[in-house]
Amino acid sequence: MINRRSVLTGLSGLALAACAHRGALHIPASSARRRIEDLVLSAIVPAAGLVVRQHGEIIFAHAEGRAQGAGGEAGAVSFTPDTAMRIASVSKLAVALTVHRLAAAGGIDPDADIRSMFSPALINPHFPDAAITLNHLLSHTAGLEDPDVYWRALPGRTEDLFTQGMWRTPDWGVPGKGFRYANFGYGLAAHVLEVQTGVRFDRLAAREVLGPLGLDAGFNWSGVSLAQRSLGATLYSRAAEEGWQVEVDGPGALTALKPAVLIEDGYSLADYKTGTNGTLFSPQGGLRASLLDMAALARAAAAVPALATPLWRHDAAWPNGDDEAGYFETFAAGAQVHEAAASPIPGVTLIGHHGEAYGLYSGAFHAPALDAEIAFAVTGTSQAGTARAPRHPVMVEATAPLWAAAEGLLAAL
């Protein structure tokens, strides 16, 4: 049975709180560490961590729990702020950064009509003459909604996923107006990037974003060093009284030598033709990155005007999208914005993204007024942990302590 002594003894090297010289941070840093320790000891999550930076420097970084072996499927590996994991929809920041960096270099136009880059063309049946753009896809205003399945194994094509059911009802107007969160839009965006550049999406994101930021990270483990991958985090879930069950990145995936992509029997990644399947590297959520990497992504994203400029705001008086009970309030071309009046950290505007998938809950945000970032994650969640916390629609019981810890640290800056 896990206890406080075993956690603190086994993971004593994980606390990276680089704030001893900041006297004002001593108390909130101690409180933040205790919140993370207690969260793991509660058995609501197998591992949890939080990173806070200001002016690009780490002021707090602490993690607890097991990155691997929580369910007895492998030997125990400690979770640290540098542990790579599938960060879910925080991945979308890297996709958006790829688009906007290519645009800044003059390589693409995110406001250009992209319908003809698919065969058959990407035509909204409710508005067949309306253009659809990359910025529409990135801001979830293209008129899409997720089909039951929005990925294809190689040698499948992006267009194999096209159905009438992927288009939302026309009540909110033409593409560019109404909002509905759609993961599929990022698979379409990756398809367009491949068509326009001739470069496979995982390699393009590495070239434009991950490499320049100095991150040992990659979509579906592509380009991640073997040493980083071998110490990566498994994602878990747990139902009722059962133990932790592997959801993603079990021992086989973490010791593999090739990217973790879906491939039908008889084919290999060498058979892939660039520009045919934008879903192959899971652009909607498949980036493997650490908490430290996530903080760097949030800072880089918020520095791009397109990612800090809202394209959609929820209007309760005149419905213009699905805010999912307050989860979404404002969205830019690739980033979720929590404006100060409705922020999970009251009074603090946040620019970044949340992630929820396969038991993981994550988030990475930049706070412009403080020139600070927060990045947090839990790598699995029990049923009790998935309950929505009453304080804010984006919080669950498993992440509420991490939000409280981040709030305390930011308040001391």
N, C-alpha and C positions, 0 to 999 in steps of 0.2 A: 504494500500500500504506500502511495506517495505521501510524503509529509514535508513540512517546511524545511527541516534539517536536510533531507535528501536533495530537495530542489536547490537550496542555497549552496550546499556542498558541491553537488554535481555541476552546477551552472555558475559558480562564483566568478568565472572569467568572462561572463557574457555582459555584465554591466559596463557600458562605455560612457557613463555620464561625464561628459567633458565640460563640467560647469563648476568645478571646485573654486575657480577664481571669481565666480559670480555669486556673491553672498546672498543676494535676493532669491536665487534659485535653489538654495539648499533645502528649504522646507518643502516646496512643491516637487522637487526632484525625489526626495525621500518618500513623499506621499505617492508619487507616480510609480516608483519601484514597488511599493507595497501593494498598490492596486493591481499591478501586473502579476505579482507573486500570488496574491489571493485569488485572482481569476483562474490561474492554472491549478492551484491547490483545490479549488472548488470542484474541479473535474468537469466544468462546463465546456472547457476547451482543452486540447492537448498541448497547445503552445500559443503564445501571444507575445507581441512586441510593439514598441512605439519608438519612433525617432522624431525629434524636434530640432530644427535648424533655424538659425537667424543669420542674415547677411552671408548665406552660403556656408556657414560653419556649424558643425554639430554642437549643440548645447546639451542634448540628452539623447541617449540611445540605450535601450534596455530590452532584453528578451528573456523569456522563461519557457521551460517545457521541452518537449521532444519533437524534433523535426522528423525523425524516423523512429519506428519501433513502438509507437504509442499503442498499437494494437497487437504487439507481439509478432508482427510479420517480419521484423528485421531487428538487428542489434540497435541499441539506443544511440541516437545521434542528437546532440543538443541543437536547439533553435537559437540563432543569434541574429543580430541586426543585419548581418551579411549573408544570411541563408536565402538562397534563391527558391522561389515558389511560383506556382501559377497564380498570378495576381488578379485574375478575373478582369472585370471591365476597366480597371485602372489602365489596362493595356491600351485602351482607346486613346489615351493621351499620346502614346508613341505613334499610333496611326495618324492622328491629327497633326502631330509635329512633322511627320514625314511629308504629308500633303503641303503644309504651310512652308516648310523649308524649300521644297521643290518649287513652290510658287514664288517665293522670294528670290530664287535664283533664275526665275523666268522660264522654268521647265514646263510648268503646267498652269492652267487657269482654273481655280476652284469654283468659279462662277460660270464656267462653260457647260453647255448641254452635253451630257455624257450618254444619252439614250442609245445612240448608234454604236456604242462600243460593246454592245451585246448582240448576240444573234440567236433568237429573235431580239429585236430592240426592246429596251426597257420602257414600256409604254403604260402609263397609268390609265386604266380603262375609263375612269371617271373624268379624266382630263387629258384626252389623247393628244392634244396639241400643246400641252404645257411642258416646258423644259424641266429636266431634273439635273441637278448639279452635285458636285462633290460636297459643297457646303450644305446642301439639303440633306445629304446622307449623313454627314458628320453631326449635324444639329438635330437629327431625327425629325425633320420636317418634310421629308420626301413623299409622304403619303403611304409609307409602308407600315406593316405590322408583321411580327415574326410568324412565319409558318411553323408547323409542328417541328419540322426539321429544317435547319438552315445551314447545313454543311454537307459536303459530298466527299466521298473517298476517291482517290485517284484510281482510274482515269476519268472520273465524272467531271462534268462541266458545271460552271456556275449556273448556266441557263437551265440545267436539269431541275433546278429548284423553283423555277418560275411557276406560279399558280395564280388563279384569280383570288384565292384567299389571302395572298400576301399584301393586298391593298386594303387599307382601312376605308370605311365609309366616307363619302365626300363632304360630310357635314361641316368640316373645318376649313374647306376651301382648297385652292390649288396648292401644289407643292411649293414649299417655302412658307406656308402659313401655319397650319395646325401641327401640333407636336404629338407623336407617339413613339415611345422608346422602342427601337428596333435593332437588335443585334445584327440582323441580316444586312442592314445597310452598310455595316463595316466590311462584310464579306464582298459586297458589291464595290465598295471603295477600293479595296485591295485589288480586285479584278481590274478596275479602271487604271490604277497605278501601274500594274503590270503591262497593260496594253499600251499606255502612254510612254513608259520608260524602257520596256523590253527587259526589265530586271525582275527576277522572282521576288515576291513581296518580302520574305524574311531577310533576304540579302539587301534589299533596298532600305528597309528600316534600320538595319545594322549600319549601312553606309551613311545614311543621312542623319540618324539620331543616336543610336546606341553607341556606335563607335566614337563619334565626336564628343559624347558625354563621358567617355571612358568607362562604360558599364560592361561588366561581364554578364550580359543578359541576352536573351533571344527568344523569338517566337517559337513555341513548341521545342525548346531547347536548342534550336539552330544557332550555331556559333558560340554557345556557352562552353567554357573550358570543362574538360572532364573532371578536374578537381572540384570545381564549383558544383557541377551537376551531381557528383557522387555524394556531396554533403547537402543536397537539396531537400526540401520539405515535401513529405507526403501530405495529401489532404484527406481529411477524415470526416465521417459523420457517426452519430451514435443514436440509436433508437432505444427508448425505454431503459431496461437494465442491461442491455447488451454492451459489449466492449466496443472500442473504436474500430470502425470498419473503413478499409481503404476505399477512397473514391477516385483519386487521381494520383499518378506518380508514385506507385509502389516500387518495390525493390527492382523489378525488371526494367522499369522506365528510367530509374535513376542510375543504372549501371549500363544502359545501352549506349551505343556509339553514334547513332544516327538520330536525326530529328524525329520527334514523336508525332507522326502524321498518319492519317488513315489511308491505307493502301490495300486495294483488293488483291487477292491471290493471283500470282502470275505477273505482277507488275512491281516496279521499284521506283524510287524517287527520280532516278535517272531518266525515266520515261516521261516525266512531267514536261508539258509544253507551256512555257510562260504565257500568261494571259488567258488561260482557259478555266482556272478554278481559284477564284479569290478567297475561298473559304479554307483552303488546304492547310494554312498555317494559323488558323483560328485568330484572325485579327481582332475579333470582338472580345477576346478574353484570354488568349493563350500565351501571353508574354510571361516568361520565367524571369523573375527579377527579385531583388531583396528589398527590405525596408529602406536601406540607404539609397538604392537605385530609385525607388519610388519617390523619395523626397527630391532627388535630382530631377526626375521627370516633371514633377509638379512645378518646380522652380523654372525649368526651361519652358514649359507650356505657358505659364502665366506671363512670361516675358514677350510672348508673341501677341501682338494686338488682336488678331483674329480669334485667339483663344480666350481673350479677356473681355471681348465685346459681345454682349448678349444679342442673339438673333431671335430668341423667343422668350417671352415671359408669360406665365400663366395668368389668365384673366378670369377670375371667378364670376364676374358679372356678365361676361360675354364669352362663353366657353370656346376656347381655342386650342384645346388639347387635353390629353389625359395626364394629369399631374400625379396620378397614382397615390391619392390620399395625402398629398403634400410632400411626397418623396422628391418630386421634381417641381421646381419653381421657376428656374431660369436656366437657359442653355445657350452656349456659344457654339462655334463651329468645331466641336470636338471636346469641349470641357463643360462640366456641370458647375454652375455658379450658385453659391449660397450667399445672397445679399444680406447685409448686416442685420436688417430688421427681422429676417426669418432664418438666421444661421443657427446651426447646432451649437456654435459657440457664440452666445448672444453678443450682438454689437460688432462682430468681426466678420467681414466679407471673406469668403473662401472661394478659390478657383482651383478646380481639380476634377477628381472623379472618385466615385465609390465602386466597389466590386463585391459581388455576391455570387458564388458558384461552388458546387462540389464540397460544401461544408465550410469553405473559406468566406470570411468577411474582411474587407480591406478598404482602405481609403488613403488618398494622397492629395493634399491641398496646400496651396500657397495663400498666405494672408498678406495682401499688398500693403496694408497700413502698418504692419509690423516687419515687413520684409522677412517673413518667416515661413517655414514649411512644417507640416506634420505628415507623418506616414505611419499607418498602423495596420495590423493584421492579426487575425486568429486563424489557425490552420485547420480548424474543425469545430463543429458545434453540436452540442447535444440538443435534444428537443427543447429543453428549457431555455437554452441559449438563443434559440431562433425567435422567441417571442418578441414582438415589437416593444421597445421601451417607451414609456409614456412621455418622456421628455421631448422627443423629436422624431418625426416619421422615418428618418434615415437610421436611427439607432435600434439595435436589438440588445437583449440582455447581455449577450456576449461581448458587445463592443461598447456599451455604455461606460464601463470603467475606464476604457482607453480614451474616450472622449473627455471624461472628467479629468483624467490625468493631463491630457493635452491642454484643456482649458486652464488648469492651474498653472502650467508652465508658461503658457502665452501671457497670462495675466501678470506674471512676474517679470516680463521682459521690459 
